[in-house]
């Protein structure tokens, strides 16, 4: 079990990262589309641009839920699944450095989900 201060730091840290990533997708501040594997984009029933906006909305909501203590555990579980999907996608396009970073974010999300 994490001590309350550690839990707060992980919850706020991951929550802010996810929230800000979501906002950058909604407002197209970063070209996130370049990180989508061709095999994945071929599965989408809509454009990558629409997917990025939807992803941004989901990430913004999950970021807020991570910050709010009562919903942290549930948001962390969602984050775990989301981040594993992101890591798999990144590995398939050879973005190993970014996949490694997101694997670290997954470890934080898993820690919050299990506590």
Legacy VTK file of the C-alpha trace (Angstrom):
# vtk DataFile Version 3.0
C-alpha trace
ASCII
DATASET POLYDATA
POINTS 115 float
0.000 0.000 0.000
1.295 3.418 -0.944
1.593 6.082 1.681
-0.848 8.981 1.095
1.824 11.412 -0.120
3.170 8.958 -2.714
-0.358 8.192 -3.893
-1.062 11.917 -4.256
2.121 12.522 -6.259
1.482 9.593 -8.621
-2.203 10.458 -9.024
-1.575 14.142 -9.751
1.440 13.432 -11.951
-0.225 10.827 -14.139
-3.507 12.734 -14.128
-1.867 15.921 -15.385
0.153 14.094 -18.048
-2.945 12.298 -19.368
-5.065 15.458 -19.153
-2.507 17.566 -21.033
-1.967 14.850 -23.654
-5.716 14.794 -24.208
-5.921 18.556 -24.607
-3.074 18.581 -27.134
-5.019 16.032 -29.189
-8.303 17.940 -29.023
-6.656 21.195 -30.111
-4.161 19.568 -32.545
-1.144 21.118 -30.796
1.078 18.132 -31.617
1.021 15.957 -34.726
-0.017 12.805 -32.876
-1.328 11.296 -36.115
2.221 10.487 -37.188
2.426 7.990 -34.321
-0.485 5.875 -35.536
0.531 2.610 -37.188
-0.866 2.090 -40.706
-2.383 -1.257 -39.697
-4.307 0.481 -36.913
-5.548 3.366 -39.041
-6.843 0.851 -41.588
-9.090 -0.602 -38.855
-10.728 2.737 -38.061
-14.214 3.401 -39.443
-13.371 7.139 -39.569
-10.369 9.387 -40.210
-7.310 9.531 -37.974
-8.164 13.184 -37.239
-11.519 12.160 -35.771
-9.802 9.366 -33.827
-7.351 11.883 -32.356
-10.169 14.176 -31.215
-12.047 11.239 -29.655
-8.823 10.040 -28.016
-8.234 13.535 -26.696
-11.699 13.686 -25.164
-11.220 10.278 -23.519
-7.763 11.183 -22.217
-8.948 14.540 -20.881
-11.784 12.865 -18.983
-9.539 10.093 -17.670
-6.956 12.679 -16.593
-9.598 14.511 -14.572
-10.799 11.228 -13.062
-7.226 10.287 -12.116
-6.812 13.561 -10.241
-10.098 13.179 -8.350
-9.284 10.772 -5.512
-12.609 8.880 -5.484
-12.285 7.838 -9.121
-8.519 7.304 -9.348
-8.646 3.504 -9.236
-11.185 3.206 -12.080
-9.410 5.799 -14.208
-6.107 4.008 -13.598
-7.597 0.733 -14.845
-8.781 2.477 -18.025
-5.322 4.049 -18.361
-3.641 0.641 -18.094
-5.581 -0.763 -21.032
-5.197 2.444 -23.048
-1.441 2.638 -22.433
-0.841 -1.003 -23.363
-2.622 -0.330 -26.652
-0.452 2.730 -27.206
2.730 0.783 -26.405
1.811 -1.995 -28.853
1.073 0.579 -31.549
4.384 2.386 -30.914
6.390 -0.838 -30.988
4.935 -1.738 -34.384
6.140 1.559 -35.911
9.588 1.313 -34.311
9.114 4.171 -31.825
10.865 2.216 -29.088
11.930 5.256 -27.061
8.382 6.582 -26.780
7.049 3.069 -26.122
9.497 2.771 -23.222
8.275 6.079 -21.768
4.653 4.958 -22.067
5.538 1.648 -20.434
6.705 3.725 -17.452
3.362 5.554 -17.447
1.672 2.139 -17.552
3.637 1.117 -14.434
2.349 4.224 -12.626
-1.218 3.520 -13.761
-0.919 -0.111 -12.639
0.394 0.986 -9.253
-2.593 3.305 -8.807
-5.004 0.625 -10.006
-3.686 -1.904 -7.481
-3.729 0.481 -4.514
LINES 1 116
115 0 1 2 3 4 5 6 7 8 9 10 11 12 13 14 15 16 17 18 19 20 21 22 23 24 25 26 27 28 29 30 31 32 33 34 35 36 37 38 39 40 41 42 43 44 45 46 47 48 49 50 51 52 53 54 55 56 57 58 59 60 61 62 63 64 65 66 67 68 69 70 71 72 73 74 75 76 77 78 79 80 81 82 83 84 85 86 87 88 89 90 91 92 93 94 95 96 97 98 99 100 101 102 103 104 105 106 107 108 109 110 111 112 113 114
